Amino acid sequence: MNNAGSADGNDEAENRESQFSVMQKSEMEALAIAAIKEHRRLIVADEAVYEEWTRASSDLAVSSAVVESLQREYFVRQHKSEAQQVELSEIIDALGYIPDVATDVDD
């Protein structure tokens, strides 16, 4: 049964590879840039949740239910970030390079 699961994962990757193969380089680059920006946004949001979780964990006035909720949220975010990172990796692999992406400045 494990082989079937592996095959399913490979099929999904192959489907994405074939999706990328029909795209023009400029389309893949735009997709990569969008994925990089999304990855950066996820990191910032994940860090904020992590900081809140660690603050809440050390504050005796915060209930354990709140701390557990923040912990669950952080772990869910980490799973989402991991999946997004895999997708970003596949896009960059298909593109063949990492495009330059300006950092966003909110000033």
N, C-alpha and C positions, 0 to 999 in steps of 0.2 A: 504493500500500500504506500510506503514511503516513496517508491519510484513514481507512482502516479502523481503524488504531490509535487515531486521535483519536475516532472514533465509539465504539469500545469503551470508552474512558475516559469519554466523555460518557454512554454508557448506564449505566455503573456509578454515576456521580454522579446521574443521573436516578432510578435504582433506589433509591438512598439517600434522595433527596429525597422520593420517593413513600412510602418507609418512614417518614420523619419526619412526613409530612403526615397519616398515620393515627394518630399518637401524640397523646396529650393533652399540654398544656403542662407539667403537673407531671411527666409521664414524661420529656419532653425535658429539663426542667431537671435532673432527677436524673441523666440520662445525661450532660449537660454537666458537672455537678459531678464525677461519677466520671471523666470524660475529663480534666478540669482536674487533678484529683488525680493521675491516672496520668501526665500530662505532667510534673508537678512531680517525681514519683518518678523518671521517666526522666532528667530533667535532673540530679538529684543523682547518680544512678548513672553517667551519662555523664561527669560531672565527675570522679568518683572514678577511673574508668578512664583518663581523659585525664591526670590528675595522675600516676597510676602510670606511664603510658606516657612522659610527659615526664621523670619521675625516672629511669626505666630507661634512657631514651635518653642521659642525661648521666652514667650510672654505667658506667664502663669494665668493671666486674666482671660486668655483666649481658650475657649472650650476645645476639647479634644475632637469634637465633631467638625469644627471649623478647620482645625489643623489637618484632619483626615481628608476633608473635602479639598483643601488646597493641594495636598499630596496627590490625590487622585487626579485632579486637574493637571498638575505638572506631569504626571506619568502619561496621561492621555496626550498632552501636547508633545511630549518626547516621542511617542509612537508616531504621531502625525508628522513631526519633523523628520524622523527617520525615513518614512515613506516618501516624503518630499525630496529628501536628499538622494534617495535611490533614483527617483525620476530625473532629478537634475543631473545626476551622474550619467544616466543613459543619454540625455540630450547632449551633454558636452562630449561624450564618447562619439555620438553620431556626427556632431558638428566637427570634431577633430581638434578643437582648441577652446580655450576659455576666453570669451569676449570681454573687452574692457567695459566695466560698468561703473559709472560715476557714483560716488556716495551721495546719498540724499542729505541735504543740509536744511534743517527746519528753521534756520535763523531768519 
